[in-house]
Amino acid sequence: MTPKMPYYYNNNKQQHMRKIEQQMNDAIRQGRNFSSSNTSVQHDGAETFVYLHGNHIATVRQNSILLFDGGWQSNTTKSRLNALLDEFSYGARVFQKNFEWFVGYKNLKEDFVDGFELAIS
C-alpha cells in the first residue's frame, strides 16, 4: 500500500463540490487509487496523478500542485481543477474570461498554461 502523503488539510471546503470531486480529493489524501465515471486518481510514489476522461489534468506533489487542461478547456475540467485547488491550494481558482483560461491567486491573475504550479497551502 502506498503511504499517505502529508498534505495539509483544508477545513474550508467548497459547499457545492460534486460528490465525485470530494471522492477524488479523499482518495488523494488517503493515498489510494480511485476511479469513478470519468475521473481517476493514480498514486505513483511521491506524486499523484488526476485524470479526466483518461486525460492528465493535475499532478499533486507533497508541496505543490501542477495544473493541466488535458487538451480540453471544458467546464468539467475547470470544475475538477477548482475542486483540487479548494482542497490543496485554498484561495486559488481557475476561471475563464472571453474564452481564455486564467489562474487567480493572491490577488493576481495569470494566464493558464499547462504545468502551472501552485504551492500547497
C-alpha positions in Angstrom: 0.0 0.0 0.0 1.2 3.5 -0.9 1.9 5.6 2.2 -0.3 8.5 2.8 1.1 11.8 1.6 1.4 14.5 4.3 -0.9 17.1 2.8 -2.3 20.0 4.8 -6.0 19.7 5.5 -8.4 22.4 4.4 -11.4 22.8 6.7 -13.0 25.4 4.4 -14.2 23.0 1.7 -16.4 24.4 -1.0 -20.1 23.8 -0.1 -21.2 22.8 -3.6 -18.4 20.4 -4.6 -19.7 17.5 -6.6 -19.7 14.1 -4.9 -17.1 12.7 -7.4 -14.8 15.6 -6.7 -15.0 15.0 -2.9 -14.2 11.3 -3.6 -11.3 12.3 -5.8 -9.9 14.6 -3.1 -10.4 11.9 -0.4 -8.5 9.4 -2.5 -5.6 11.7 -2.8 -5.5 12.5 0.9 -5.8 8.8 1.8 -3.1 7.7 -0.6 -5.4 5.3 -2.6 -6.2 4.9 -6.2 -9.7 5.9 -7.3 -11.8 5.6 -10.4 -15.4 6.5 -10.9 -17.2 7.5 -14.1 -14.9 9.9 -15.9 -12.4 10.7 -13.1 -9.5 8.7 -11.8 -6.6 9.1 -9.3 -3.4 7.2 -9.6 -0.6 7.2 -7.0 3.0 6.8 -8.1 5.4 7.2 -5.2 5.5 10.8 -4.1 3.2 12.0 -6.9 -0.5 11.6 -7.5 -1.9 12.0 -11.0 -5.5 13.0 -11.7 -7.2 12.1 -15.0 -10.5 13.2 -16.6 -11.7 11.0 -19.5 -8.2 9.5 -19.5 -6.5 12.9 -19.9 -4.0 14.1 -17.4 -5.3 17.2 -15.6 -3.3 17.5 -12.5 -0.3 16.2 -10.5 -0.3 16.6 -6.8 3.0 16.5 -5.1 3.9 16.9 -1.4 4.4 20.7 -1.6 2.8 21.7 -4.9 0.1 21.0 -7.4 0.6 21.2 -11.2 -2.4 22.0 -13.4 -3.1 20.9 -16.9 -6.2 21.1 -19.2 -5.8 17.7 -20.7 -6.4 19.2 -24.1 -9.9 20.3 -23.3 -10.7 23.6 -21.6 -14.2 22.4 -20.6 -16.4 23.3 -17.7 -15.9 19.8 -16.2 -12.1 20.1 -16.4 -12.3 23.5 -14.7 -14.6 22.1 -12.1 -12.2 19.3 -11.2 -9.2 21.6 -11.1 -11.1 24.1 -8.8 -12.1 21.2 -6.5 -8.4 20.3 -6.3 -7.5 23.9 -5.6 -10.2 24.2 -2.9 -8.6 21.2 -1.2 -4.9 21.8 -1.7 -4.3 25.4 -2.6 -7.2 27.3 -1.0 -7.9 30.7 -2.5 -6.6 29.8 -6.0 -9.1 29.4 -8.8 -9.2 28.6 -12.5 -11.6 30.8 -14.3 -12.5 31.9 -17.8 -12.9 35.3 -19.4 -13.6 35.9 -23.1 -13.0 32.2 -23.8 -9.5 32.3 -22.2 -8.5 30.5 -19.1 -6.7 32.1 -16.2 -5.4 31.2 -12.7 -6.2 33.6 -9.9 -4.4 33.6 -6.6 -3.2 36.1 -4.0 -5.0 38.9 -5.9 -3.0 38.1 -9.1 -4.3 36.8 -12.4 -2.0 34.7 -14.6 -2.6 33.1 -18.0 -3.4 29.4 -17.6 -0.6 27.3 -19.1 -0.2 23.5 -18.9 2.1 22.7 -16.0 1.1 25.8 -14.0 2.4 25.1 -10.5 1.0 26.3 -7.2 2.2 25.7 -3.7 0.0 23.6 -1.4 -1.3 25.7 1.3 
